[in-house]
Amino acid sequence: MTAGLAFEYIDSAVAGGSCIVSAESATVVALVKEAVKAGHSATFYVSHLQYSAIRAWYWTPERRVESGLEEVGADEKMRIEARFGIRIDGFCNSNRINCSNCGHMYGAFEFIQQGIREHGPKMIESVFRSADSAVVKVNPRSAALCPECGHDVSSNHEGAAPTPNVIGGRGPGKHYYEFFNYGCCILSF
């Protein structure tokens, strides 16, 4: 991308209400940490080096246990590739949430399915094919919706606080994910 095209994109994004920040890695990591701790919702597009630092800070062994985060199995990865044409290279971790309404299990497959439904296949493919950057969702506001019944799997009933319905975890019923170049950091512990 030429500098002119890059600035046109920046100008367009800022005009649309976004903010673009360019900073040294330590500053970017500090901004992510502060947003998580303050409960702010933001999306950061970072280098893999910055993403590694953020992951090392956020995904402590204790947090992995609390959230039920575990490696996504080869069968589920193959199912994602067969159904959506998205190959997941590198690590892929997700928790699994049991829908309290219909019993369907929400995991990495359902997360990608919902992403495609909400953002389109090209956007999701672009994120997973990105060689130079990673996406960090901080305190995402979107609900994890059961593909079978549409129920928000992060609560047992309308208006309820998150409940510990995470399979293998003890934390609140939020969907946690950590892929090679896409992950979340949520203030909930």
C-alpha positions in Angstrom: 0.0 0.0 0.0 1.4 3.4 -0.9 1.6 6.2 1.7 -1.1 8.1 -0.2 -3.5 5.2 -0.1 -2.6 4.5 3.6 -3.4 8.1 4.5 -6.7 8.0 2.5 -7.7 4.9 4.6 -6.7 6.7 7.8 -8.6 9.8 6.9 -11.7 7.8 6.0 -11.5 5.7 9.2 -11.1 8.8 11.4 -13.9 10.6 9.6 -16.1 7.5 10.5 -15.4 7.9 14.2 -12.4 5.6 14.6 -9.0 6.5 16.0 -5.7 5.2 14.6 -2.7 5.2 16.9 0.9 4.6 15.9 3.2 4.0 18.9 6.1 2.0 20.1 5.3 -1.6 21.3 5.5 -0.9 25.0 3.0 1.9 24.6 0.6 -0.2 22.5 0.7 -3.0 25.1 0.1 -0.5 27.9 -2.9 0.9 26.1 -4.4 -2.6 25.8 -3.7 -3.3 29.4 -5.4 -0.1 30.5 -8.4 -0.7 28.3 -8.9 -4.2 29.7 -8.5 -3.0 33.3 -10.8 0.0 32.8 -13.5 -2.2 31.2 -13.4 -0.2 27.9 -14.3 -1.9 24.7 -11.8 -1.5 21.8 -10.2 -3.4 18.9 -6.4 -3.2 18.5 -4.6 -4.2 15.3 -1.1 -5.0 16.4 2.1 -6.7 15.3 2.7 -10.3 16.2 5.4 -9.2 18.7 2.9 -6.9 20.5 0.3 -9.7 20.4 2.8 -12.1 22.0 3.4 -9.6 24.8 -0.3 -9.0 25.3 -1.0 -12.8 25.4 1.8 -13.4 27.9 0.4 -10.7 30.2 -3.3 -11.7 29.9 -3.4 -15.5 29.5 -1.9 -16.5 32.8 -2.1 -20.2 33.7 -4.8 -19.2 36.3 -6.9 -17.3 33.8 -6.7 -20.2 31.3 -8.1 -22.5 34.0 -10.8 -20.0 35.2 -12.0 -19.4 31.6 -11.9 -23.1 30.5 -9.6 -22.1 27.6 -8.2 -25.2 25.9 -6.6 -26.1 22.6 -9.1 -26.7 19.8 -8.9 -30.3 18.6 -7.9 -31.3 15.1 -11.4 -32.5 14.3 -13.0 -29.1 15.0 -10.2 -27.4 13.0 -10.9 -29.7 10.1 -14.7 -29.1 10.4 -14.0 -25.3 10.3 -11.9 -25.7 7.1 -14.4 -28.1 5.5 -17.5 -25.9 6.2 -16.1 -22.4 5.8 -12.8 -22.9 3.8 -10.8 -21.2 6.6 -7.6 -23.0 7.5 -6.5 -22.3 11.1 -2.7 -22.3 11.1 -0.8 -21.9 14.4 -2.4 -22.2 17.8 -6.1 -22.2 18.3 -7.6 -22.0 21.8 -11.2 -21.6 22.9 -13.5 -22.4 25.7 -16.8 -24.2 25.2 -20.1 -22.9 26.6 -23.2 -25.1 27.0 -26.3 -23.2 25.9 -28.7 -23.2 28.9 -31.7 -22.9 26.5 -31.2 -25.9 24.1 -28.0 -27.6 25.3 -25.9 -26.9 22.1 -22.2 -26.4 22.7 -20.7 -23.1 21.6 -17.0 -23.2 20.8 -14.5 -22.2 18.1 -16.6 -23.5 15.2 -19.7 -21.6 16.3 -17.6 -18.5 17.0 -16.3 -18.5 13.4 -19.7 -19.3 12.1 -21.2 -16.3 13.9 -18.3 -14.1 12.7 -19.1 -15.0 9.1 -22.8 -14.4 9.6 -22.1 -11.0 11.1 -19.1 -9.7 9.1 -19.1 -11.8 6.0 -16.7 -14.5 4.8 -14.1 -12.2 3.3 -13.6 -10.3 6.5 -13.1 -13.5 8.5 -10.8 -15.0 5.9 -8.7 -11.8 5.8 -8.2 -11.9 9.6 -7.1 -15.5 9.5 -4.8 -15.0 6.5 -3.1 -12.0 7.8 0.7 -12.6 8.0 1.8 -9.4 9.6 -0.8 -8.4 12.1 -3.1 -9.7 14.8 -6.4 -8.5 16.1 -7.1 -8.1 19.9 -10.7 -7.5 20.9 -10.7 -5.9 24.4 -13.9 -6.3 26.4 -16.0 -7.2 23.3 -19.6 -6.2 23.6 -21.0 -8.7 21.1 -23.0 -11.6 22.5 -22.1 -15.3 21.7 -25.3 -16.5 20.2 -26.3 -20.2 20.0 -26.6 -21.1 16.3 -29.4 -23.5 17.1 -31.8 -21.3 19.1 -30.3 -17.8 19.1 -29.9 -17.6 22.8 -27.1 -15.6 24.3 -25.0 -18.4 25.7 -23.3 -16.1 28.3 -26.4 -15.9 30.5 -29.0 -18.4 31.6 -31.9 -16.1 31.1 -32.7 -12.6 29.8 -31.0 -9.9 31.8 -29.1 -12.3 34.0 -25.5 -11.7 35.0 -23.0 -14.1 33.4 -23.1 -17.5 35.0 -20.5 -20.2 35.4 -21.7 -22.4 32.5 -18.3 -22.7 30.9 -17.3 -26.3 30.4 -14.1 -27.1 32.2 -13.9 -23.6 33.8 -15.1 -21.7 36.8 -15.3 -18.2 35.3 -18.3 -16.3 33.9 -20.0 -17.7 30.9 -18.2 -15.6 28.3 -16.7 -17.0 25.1 -12.9 -16.7 25.3 -10.7 -17.3 22.3 -7.0 -17.1 21.4 -6.0 -17.9 17.8 -2.7 -17.3 16.1 -3.7 -13.8 15.0 -7.0 -13.1 16.7 -7.8 -13.0 20.4 -9.7 -11.4 23.2 -8.9 -9.9 26.6 -11.9 -9.5 28.9 -12.2 -7.9 32.3 -14.2 -10.5 34.1 -12.0 -12.1 36.7 
